[in-house]
Amino acid sequence: MSPYRVLIAEDEPYAARYLRALVEEPGLFRVAAVCESGEEALALLEREAVDVMITDIKMSGMTGLELLRRCHDRRPEMLTIIVSGYGEFDYAQEAIALGVSRYLLKPVNGEELLSALQEAYDQLERRRQHSHEALLRTLRERSEALLDDPAALPGRRYRALMAAGSFSQEALILRCQNAFRIAEDPRRAFLLYRHALVLLEDADAPEPRLEEAARRILGWETGTGSAGLLLLRTLPMDREALGAELRLLYAYHQRHLVLGRMQLLPYPEERPAPAADAGQEKQQLAALLQDLNARNDKSFYRDFCRLFAYWEEAQASLYSIKQAVYCLIIHLFQVDANSIDPVVEINRVLRELYGCATYQQAQECVWRTVESLISRVRSAQSSSQPQSQQIFWRIIEYLNTHIRENFSLQEISDTFGISQPYVSKLFRMYSGQSYKEYVTGRKIATAISLMERDRNILIKDVAEQVGYDQLYFSTVFYRITGQYPKQYKEDLWRRKAERDAP
């Protein structure tokens, strides 16, 4: 936001310079003008709006009090600070009656004036915040009404500009409101749609300004450290189909919003086909969930960081991060439905994600939420977890710390002093898999992680680290993934090279 504007009315040049220096010192205000008379100040106020006026009470010609009287009805929102060499009560009394903010005696004490300015600044900030909240509330209500009944729009067909990202939505609304006079133009309208701001323009408007708006917004935000996407749809959409078209626009926007980048994209005239699923991303997310099931916190955090590193390398969209957040929170909700409200948690982390300009910020944002939820679930489990579930997690922790070993069901039952059927029952109950299926899946997930970390690792060394001989490992790996280990590793690093290529 730009600094608040101050007008100084003072006919003594030295005093005027002194006041100007004090006003501009904190950086909260900008001196719009210094006037040597009340007449000059009044003329300026007829042309321009200022937030605060500092005036001497005694000036040649029109006095400060007369200036106050003339401004009282014309600029009721303007705050006023009086300075005067006269300490008589009647001056102060009338000044108070006219709504003056502070009354200071000459010679002006610098600390007193700065204190008065700070009070004025706080009052202006409260007023601005209230005004902004009222604007946003009105805009939300209007958006809901238009989406429920698009027939309220005056035009029949509309072009659209959708904007969302780490920049301040509130500040963007206010800047657009001022720059494009949208509130005064019946051919243009604002909408809030989920996390995005939408500018609508009548397709039959004689002077299209949507592309100009997009480029001006891009200019405002470029270089500020913001990340975001401005999606421009110039192909007109029918008023009656507004809700459905905005859903498609939003879905396309989310799949192309990339952190660390401000970009302007045209919406394709033909409806885009859904993006293909990312196999590697799915595998990494599956490994993350398996770590969670196994309560392997060290491996979980490592895989969590690796997933974000992959997203950053691939310049993945915010959509990918959101889907992973959905998956993790819903999974934790399934573990303990009493400790987590998934709707509340998902909405909260999504609000934070839209304030992230980089993948590192997004990683920290999601990790804060996930770590807190895991801690909450574990705490609830420790107080109410059945003994059978506690035994199951101890077995999982034991298997994960001995990934090279190939324990039989009998060896596990002997180690934990329980029967083989009971071990099988625990795995069916808490993992949804047999003991052998779980162990095999964990070993293959570990093997994939090893190949991702080291391009030059030999397949026989991978097999050895998960406790298999190379031939058996290749057979099992093919059965689980549909590829042999060597082919899988080559494809993995080829895709990585393609992503890294200029």
JONOR-V901525 format. One record per residue. N is the residue number from 1. RES is the residue in one letter. D_CENTER is the distance of its C-alpha to the mean C-alpha in whole Angstrom. Layout:
n:N res:RES d_center:D_CENTER
n:N res:RES d_center:D_CENTER
//
This chain:
n:1 res:M d_center:19
n:2 res:S d_center:23
n:3 res:P d_center:25
n:4 res:Y d_center:27
n:5 res:R d_center:31
n:6 res:V d_center:34
n:7 res:L d_center:38
n:8 res:I d_center:41
n:9 res:A d_center:44
n:10 res:E d_center:47
n:11 res:D d_center:50
n:12 res:E d_center:51
n:13 res:P d_center:49
n:14 res:Y d_center:49
n:15 res:A d_center:47
n:16 res:A d_center:45
n:17 res:R d_center:44
n:18 res:Y d_center:43
n:19 res:L d_center:41
n:20 res:R d_center:39
n:21 res:A d_center:39
n:22 res:L d_center:38
n:23 res:V d_center:35
n:24 res:E d_center:33
n:25 res:E d_center:33
n:26 res:P d_center:30
n:27 res:G d_center:28
n:28 res:L d_center:27
n:29 res:F d_center:29
n:30 res:R d_center:31
n:31 res:V d_center:35
n:32 res:A d_center:35
n:33 res:A d_center:39
n:34 res:V d_center:42
n:35 res:C d_center:45
n:36 res:E d_center:48
n:37 res:S d_center:49
n:38 res:G d_center:48
n:39 res:E d_center:49
n:40 res:E d_center:47
n:41 res:A d_center:44
n:42 res:L d_center:45
n:43 res:A d_center:45
n:44 res:L d_center:41
n:45 res:L d_center:40
n:46 res:E d_center:41
n:47 res:R d_center:39
n:48 res:E d_center:36
n:49 res:A d_center:34
n:50 res:V d_center:33
n:51 res:D d_center:32
n:52 res:V d_center:34
n:53 res:M d_center:38
n:54 res:I d_center:40
n:55 res:T d_center:44
n:56 res:D d_center:47
n:57 res:I d_center:49
n:58 res:K d_center:52
n:59 res:M d_center:52
n:60 res:S d_center:55
n:61 res:G d_center:55
n:62 res:M d_center:52
n:63 res:T d_center:52
n:64 res:G d_center:48
n:65 res:L d_center:49
n:66 res:E d_center:50
n:67 res:L d_center:47
n:68 res:L d_center:45
n:69 res:R d_center:47
n:70 res:R d_center:47
n:71 res:C d_center:43
n:72 res:H d_center:43
n:73 res:D d_center:42
n:74 res:R d_center:41
n:75 res:R d_center:38
n:76 res:P d_center:37
n:77 res:E d_center:34
n:78 res:M d_center:35
n:79 res:L d_center:35
n:80 res:T d_center:38
n:81 res:I d_center:40
n:82 res:I d_center:44
n:83 res:V d_center:46
n:84 res:S d_center:49
n:85 res:G d_center:53
n:86 res:Y d_center:54
n:87 res:G d_center:53
n:88 res:E d_center:55
n:89 res:F d_center:54
n:90 res:D d_center:55
n:91 res:Y d_center:52
n:92 res:A d_center:49
n:93 res:Q d_center:50
n:94 res:E d_center:50
n:95 res:A d_center:47
n:96 res:I d_center:45
n:97 res:A d_center:46
n:98 res:L d_center:45
n:99 res:G d_center:41
n:100 res:V d_center:41
n:101 res:S d_center:38
n:102 res:R d_center:40
n:103 res:Y d_center:44
n:104 res:L d_center:45
n:105 res:L d_center:48
n:106 res:K d_center:49
n:107 res:P d_center:49
n:108 res:V d_center:46
n:109 res:N d_center:44
n:110 res:G d_center:41
n:111 res:E d_center:40
n:112 res:E d_center:40
n:113 res:L d_center:39
n:114 res:L d_center:36
n:115 res:S d_center:36
n:116 res:A d_center:36
n:117 res:L d_center:33
n:118 res:Q d_center:31
n:119 res:E d_center:32
n:120 res:A d_center:31
n:121 res:Y d_center:28
n:122 res:D d_center:27
n:123 res:Q d_center:28
n:124 res:L d_center:27
n:125 res:E d_center:23
n:126 res:R d_center:24
n:127 res:R d_center:25
n:128 res:R d_center:22
n:129 res:Q d_center:20
n:130 res:H d_center:22
n:131 res:S d_center:23
n:132 res:H d_center:19
n:133 res:E d_center:19
n:134 res:A d_center:22
n:135 res:L d_center:20
n:136 res:L d_center:17
n:137 res:R d_center:19
n:138 res:T d_center:22
n:139 res:L d_center:20
n:140 res:R d_center:18
n:141 res:E d_center:22
n:142 res:R d_center:23
n:143 res:S d_center:21
n:144 res:E d_center:22
n:145 res:A d_center:25
n:146 res:L d_center:25
n:147 res:L d_center:24
n:148 res:D d_center:26
n:149 res:D d_center:29
n:150 res:P d_center:28
n:151 res:A d_center:32
n:152 res:A d_center:31
n:153 res:L d_center:30
n:154 res:P d_center:33
n:155 res:G d_center:33
n:156 res:R d_center:33
n:157 res:R d_center:31
n:158 res:Y d_center:28
n:159 res:R d_center:26
n:160 res:A d_center:22
n:161 res:L d_center:19
n:162 res:M d_center:15
n:163 res:A d_center:12
n:164 res:A d_center:9
n:165 res:G d_center:6
n:166 res:S d_center:5
n:167 res:F d_center:8
n:168 res:S d_center:9
n:169 res:Q d_center:10
n:170 res:E d_center:13
n:171 res:A d_center:14
n:172 res:L d_center:14
n:173 res:I d_center:16
n:174 res:L d_center:18
n:175 res:R d_center:19
n:176 res:C d_center:20
n:177 res:Q d_center:22
n:178 res:N d_center:24
n:179 res:A d_center:24
n:180 res:F d_center:25
n:181 res:R d_center:27
n:182 res:I d_center:25
n:183 res:A d_center:26
n:184 res:E d_center:30
n:185 res:D d_center:30
n:186 res:P d_center:31
n:187 res:R d_center:30
n:188 res:R d_center:26
n:189 res:A d_center:24
n:190 res:F d_center:20
n:191 res:L d_center:18
n:192 res:L d_center:15
n:193 res:Y d_center:15
n:194 res:R d_center:12
n:195 res:H d_center:9
n:196 res:A d_center:11
n:197 res:L d_center:13
n:198 res:V d_center:17
n:199 res:L d_center:20
n:200 res:L d_center:23
n:201 res:E d_center:26
n:202 res:D d_center:30
n:203 res:A d_center:31
n:204 res:D d_center:34
n:205 res:A d_center:33
n:206 res:P d_center:36
n:207 res:E d_center:33
n:208 res:P d_center:30
n:209 res:R d_center:27
n:210 res:L d_center:24
n:211 res:E d_center:24
n:212 res:E d_center:25
n:213 res:A d_center:22
n:214 res:A d_center:20
n:215 res:R d_center:22
n:216 res:R d_center:21
n:217 res:I d_center:17
n:218 res:L d_center:17
n:219 res:G d_center:20
n:220 res:W d_center:18
n:221 res:E d_center:15
n:222 res:T d_center:17
n:223 res:G d_center:18
n:224 res:T d_center:15
n:225 res:G d_center:13
n:226 res:S d_center:10
n:227 res:A d_center:9
n:228 res:G d_center:10
n:229 res:L d_center:12
n:230 res:L d_center:15
n:231 res:L d_center:17
n:232 res:L d_center:21
n:233 res:R d_center:23
n:234 res:T d_center:26
n:235 res:L d_center:28
n:236 res:P d_center:29
n:237 res:M d_center:28
n:238 res:D d_center:30
n:239 res:R d_center:30
n:240 res:E d_center:31
n:241 res:A d_center:28
n:242 res:L d_center:25
n:243 res:G d_center:23
n:244 res:A d_center:24
n:245 res:E d_center:24
n:246 res:L d_center:20
n:247 res:R d_center:19
n:248 res:L d_center:21
n:249 res:L d_center:19
n:250 res:Y d_center:15
n:251 res:A d_center:17
n:252 res:Y d_center:18
n:253 res:H d_center:14
n:254 res:Q d_center:12
n:255 res:R d_center:15
n:256 res:H d_center:15
n:257 res:L d_center:12
n:258 res:V d_center:12
n:259 res:L d_center:10
n:260 res:G d_center:12
n:261 res:R d_center:14
n:262 res:M d_center:14
n:263 res:Q d_center:16
n:264 res:L d_center:18
n:265 res:L d_center:20
n:266 res:P d_center:22
n:267 res:Y d_center:22
n:268 res:P d_center:25
n:269 res:E d_center:28
n:270 res:E d_center:29
n:271 res:R d_center:27
n:272 res:P d_center:25
n:273 res:A d_center:27
n:274 res:P d_center:24
n:275 res:A d_center:23
n:276 res:A d_center:25
n:277 res:D d_center:25
n:278 res:A d_center:24
n:279 res:G d_center:27
n:280 res:Q d_center:26
n:281 res:E d_center:22
n:282 res:K d_center:24
n:283 res:Q d_center:27
n:284 res:Q d_center:24
n:285 res:L d_center:22
n:286 res:A d_center:26
n:287 res:A d_center:27
n:288 res:L d_center:24
n:289 res:L d_center:25
n:290 res:Q d_center:28
n:291 res:D d_center:28
n:292 res:L d_center:26
n:293 res:N d_center:29
n:294 res:A d_center:31
n:295 res:R d_center:30
n:296 res:N d_center:30
n:297 res:D d_center:27
n:298 res:K d_center:28
n:299 res:S d_center:28
n:300 res:F d_center:25
n:301 res:Y d_center:23
n:302 res:R d_center:24
n:303 res:D d_center:24
n:304 res:F d_center:20
n:305 res:C d_center:20
n:306 res:R d_center:22
n:307 res:L d_center:20
n:308 res:F d_center:17
n:309 res:A d_center:19
n:310 res:Y d_center:20
n:311 res:W d_center:17
n:312 res:E d_center:17
n:313 res:E d_center:21
n:314 res:A d_center:20
n:315 res:Q d_center:17
n:316 res:A d_center:16
n:317 res:S d_center:13
n:318 res:L d_center:10
n:319 res:Y d_center:13
n:320 res:S d_center:15
n:321 res:I d_center:12
n:322 res:K d_center:12
n:323 res:Q d_center:15
n:324 res:A d_center:16
n:325 res:V d_center:14
n:326 res:Y d_center:16
n:327 res:C d_center:19
n:328 res:L d_center:19
n:329 res:I d_center:18
n:330 res:I d_center:21
n:331 res:H d_center:23
n:332 res:L d_center:23
n:333 res:F d_center:23
n:334 res:Q d_center:26
n:335 res:V d_center:28
n:336 res:D d_center:28
n:337 res:A d_center:27
n:338 res:N d_center:28
n:339 res:S d_center:25
n:340 res:I d_center:22
n:341 res:D d_center:21
n:342 res:P d_center:19
n:343 res:V d_center:17
n:344 res:V d_center:16
n:345 res:E d_center:15
n:346 res:I d_center:13
n:347 res:N d_center:11
n:348 res:R d_center:10
n:349 res:V d_center:9
n:350 res:L d_center:7
n:351 res:R d_center:5
n:352 res:E d_center:4
n:353 res:L d_center:4
n:354 res:Y d_center:2
n:355 res:G d_center:2
n:356 res:C d_center:5
n:357 res:A d_center:8
n:358 res:T d_center:10
n:359 res:Y d_center:12
n:360 res:Q d_center:13
n:361 res:Q d_center:10
n:362 res:A d_center:9
n:363 res:Q d_center:12
n:364 res:E d_center:13
n:365 res:C d_center:10
n:366 res:V d_center:11
n:367 res:W d_center:15
n:368 res:R d_center:14
n:369 res:T d_center:14
n:370 res:V d_center:17
n:371 res:E d_center:19
n:372 res:S d_center:19
n:373 res:L d_center:20
n:374 res:I d_center:23
n:375 res:S d_center:24
n:376 res:R d_center:24
n:377 res:V d_center:26
n:378 res:R d_center:28
n:379 res:S d_center:29
n:380 res:A d_center:30
n:381 res:Q d_center:32
n:382 res:S d_center:34
n:383 res:S d_center:35
n:384 res:S d_center:36
n:385 res:Q d_center:36
n:386 res:P d_center:39
n:387 res:Q d_center:42
n:388 res:S d_center:42
n:389 res:Q d_center:38
n:390 res:Q d_center:38
n:391 res:I d_center:41
n:392 res:F d_center:39
n:393 res:W d_center:36
n:394 res:R d_center:39
n:395 res:I d_center:40
n:396 res:I d_center:37
n:397 res:E d_center:36
n:398 res:Y d_center:40
n:399 res:L d_center:39
n:400 res:N d_center:36
n:401 res:T d_center:38
n:402 res:H d_center:41
n:403 res:I d_center:39
n:404 res:R d_center:43
n:405 res:E d_center:45
n:406 res:N d_center:46
n:407 res:F d_center:47
n:408 res:S d_center:49
n:409 res:L d_center:48
n:410 res:Q d_center:52
n:411 res:E d_center:50
n:412 res:I d_center:47
n:413 res:S d_center:49
n:414 res:D d_center:52
n:415 res:T d_center:49
n:416 res:F d_center:48
n:417 res:G d_center:51
n:418 res:I d_center:50
n:419 res:S d_center:51
n:420 res:Q d_center:50
n:421 res:P d_center:50
n:422 res:Y d_center:48
n:423 res:V d_center:45
n:424 res:S d_center:45
n:425 res:K d_center:44
n:426 res:L d_center:41
n:427 res:F d_center:40
n:428 res:R d_center:40
n:429 res:M d_center:39
n:430 res:Y d_center:36
n:431 res:S d_center:35
n:432 res:G d_center:36
n:433 res:Q d_center:38
n:434 res:S d_center:42
n:435 res:Y d_center:42
n:436 res:K d_center:43
n:437 res:E d_center:40
n:438 res:Y d_center:38
n:439 res:V d_center:39
n:440 res:T d_center:40
n:441 res:G d_center:36
n:442 res:R d_center:35
n:443 res:K d_center:37
n:444 res:I d_center:36
n:445 res:A d_center:32
n:446 res:T d_center:33
n:447 res:A d_center:35
n:448 res:I d_center:33
n:449 res:S d_center:31
n:450 res:L d_center:34
n:451 res:M d_center:34
n:452 res:E d_center:30
n:453 res:R d_center:31
n:454 res:D d_center:34
n:455 res:R d_center:35
n:456 res:N d_center:39
n:457 res:I d_center:39
n:458 res:L d_center:42
n:459 res:I d_center:42
n:460 res:K d_center:45
n:461 res:D d_center:43
n:462 res:V d_center:40
n:463 res:A d_center:43
n:464 res:E d_center:44
n:465 res:Q d_center:41
n:466 res:V d_center:41
n:467 res:G d_center:44
n:468 res:Y d_center:46
n:469 res:D d_center:48
n:470 res:Q d_center:47
n:471 res:L d_center:49
n:472 res:Y d_center:48
n:473 res:F d_center:44
n:474 res:S d_center:44
n:475 res:T d_center:45
n:476 res:V d_center:43
n:477 res:F d_center:40
n:478 res:Y d_center:41
n:479 res:R d_center:42
n:480 res:I d_center:38
n:481 res:T d_center:36
n:482 res:G d_center:39
n:483 res:Q d_center:39
n:484 res:Y d_center:41
n:485 res:P d_center:40
n:486 res:K d_center:41
n:487 res:Q d_center:39
n:488 res:Y d_center:36
n:489 res:K d_center:36
n:490 res:E d_center:37
n:491 res:D d_center:34
n:492 res:L d_center:32
n:493 res:W d_center:32
n:494 res:R d_center:33
n:495 res:R d_center:30
n:496 res:K d_center:28
n:497 res:A d_center:31
n:498 res:E d_center:30
n:499 res:R d_center:26
n:500 res:D d_center:27
n:501 res:A d_center:29
n:502 res:P d_center:29
//
